[in-house]
Amino acid sequence: MPLVRIDIMQGRPPEVIRELHERVAALVAEILDAPIERVRTYITQFPPQAWGIGGVPADVARGSEVEARRRAALARDGGTDGGPDGGSDGGPDGGSDGGTDGGPDGGSDRGVGGA
């Protein structure tokens, strides 16, 4: 039984994660000539502050990308981000609830960067 593990930063929409599972499993099944039902995929998503790039946390090294993904996730959810525009997210824009926004990533808006 092949197992493929993928580590990425949080923040991608659920449909992208589903597609990643599907396409990786199909590719592995094809290459290994194995039934797709035997292929396992495991995707771990990390918050950007836990992901380092050249010794710098991703929320710093890729701050604009992290912020763009955070805002895209909020737009998908129809929520507010808590920054200067009025919501409460605890993100880099000064919100106050420690980073929860009830979004698709389990409630954390801090993990919306890309690896």
C-alpha positions as CSV (number, residue, x, y, z in Angstrom):
1,M,0.0,0.0,0.0
2,P,1.7,3.2,-1.1
3,L,1.5,6.2,1.2
4,V,2.2,9.7,0.0
5,R,2.7,12.4,2.5
6,I,2.4,16.1,1.6
7,D,3.2,19.0,3.9
8,I,1.9,22.4,2.9
9,M,1.0,25.7,4.5
10,Q,-2.7,26.2,5.5
11,G,-5.1,28.3,3.6
12,R,-6.1,26.5,0.5
13,P,-9.8,25.9,-0.2
14,P,-11.2,22.5,0.6
15,E,-11.8,21.8,-3.0
16,V,-8.1,22.2,-3.8
17,I,-7.1,19.8,-1.0
18,R,-9.7,17.3,-2.4
19,E,-8.2,17.7,-5.9
20,L,-4.7,17.2,-4.6
21,H,-5.7,13.9,-2.9
22,E,-7.4,12.7,-6.1
23,R,-4.7,13.6,-8.6
24,V,-1.8,12.5,-6.5
25,A,-3.5,9.1,-5.8
26,A,-4.3,8.7,-9.5
27,L,-0.7,9.5,-10.5
28,V,0.8,7.1,-7.9
29,A,-1.6,4.3,-9.0
30,E,-0.6,4.8,-12.6
31,I,3.1,4.9,-12.0
32,L,3.2,2.0,-9.6
33,D,0.6,0.0,-11.6
34,A,-1.4,-0.4,-8.3
35,P,-5.1,-0.2,-7.7
36,I,-6.1,3.4,-6.7
37,E,-8.0,1.9,-3.8
38,R,-4.7,0.9,-2.3
39,V,-3.1,4.3,-2.5
40,R,-3.2,6.5,0.6
41,T,-2.5,10.2,0.8
42,Y,-1.9,12.3,3.9
43,I,-1.8,16.0,3.7
44,T,-0.6,18.0,6.7
45,Q,-1.2,21.7,6.8
46,F,0.9,24.0,8.9
47,P,0.3,27.6,10.0
48,P,2.7,30.0,8.2
49,Q,4.5,31.0,11.5
50,A,5.5,27.3,11.8
51,W,6.9,27.1,8.3
52,G,10.4,28.5,7.8
53,I,11.9,29.7,4.5
54,G,15.6,30.4,4.7
55,G,15.4,30.7,8.5
56,V,12.6,33.1,8.4
57,P,9.0,32.2,9.4
58,A,6.7,32.2,6.3
59,D,4.3,34.7,7.7
60,V,7.3,37.2,7.6
61,A,9.1,35.9,4.5
62,R,5.9,35.7,2.4
63,G,3.8,38.1,4.3
64,S,1.9,39.5,1.3
65,E,1.1,36.0,0.0
66,V,0.0,34.9,3.4
67,E,-2.3,38.0,3.7
68,A,-3.7,37.4,0.2
69,R,-4.6,33.8,1.0
70,R,-6.1,34.9,4.3
71,R,-8.3,37.5,2.6
72,A,-9.3,35.0,-0.1
73,A,-10.4,32.5,2.5
74,L,-12.5,35.1,4.3
75,A,-14.1,36.1,1.0
76,R,-15.0,32.4,0.3
77,D,-16.5,32.2,3.8
78,G,-18.3,35.6,3.5
79,G,-16.7,36.6,6.8
80,T,-14.9,39.6,8.0
81,D,-11.2,39.6,8.8
82,G,-11.2,41.7,11.9
83,G,-8.5,44.1,10.7
84,P,-8.9,47.8,10.3
85,D,-12.1,47.1,8.3
86,G,-14.0,45.9,11.3
87,G,-13.8,42.2,12.0
88,S,-11.8,40.3,14.6
89,D,-9.2,37.8,13.6
90,G,-6.0,38.4,15.6
91,G,-4.0,38.4,12.4
92,P,-1.3,40.8,11.3
93,D,-3.8,43.6,10.9
94,G,-4.5,43.8,14.6
95,G,-7.6,41.8,15.3
96,S,-8.3,40.6,18.8
97,D,-9.6,37.0,18.9
98,G,-6.3,35.1,18.6
99,G,-6.8,34.1,15.0
100,T,-10.2,32.4,14.8
101,D,-12.5,33.2,12.0
102,G,-14.5,30.0,11.6
103,G,-13.1,29.5,8.1
104,P,-12.7,26.2,6.3
105,D,-9.3,25.6,7.8
106,G,-10.8,24.7,11.2
107,G,-11.2,28.2,12.5
108,S,-7.7,29.6,12.1
109,D,-7.0,32.4,9.8
110,R,-3.3,32.4,10.6
111,G,-2.7,29.5,8.3
112,V,-3.4,30.9,4.9
113,G,0.0,31.0,3.2
114,G,1.3,28.8,0.5
115,A,4.3,26.5,0.4
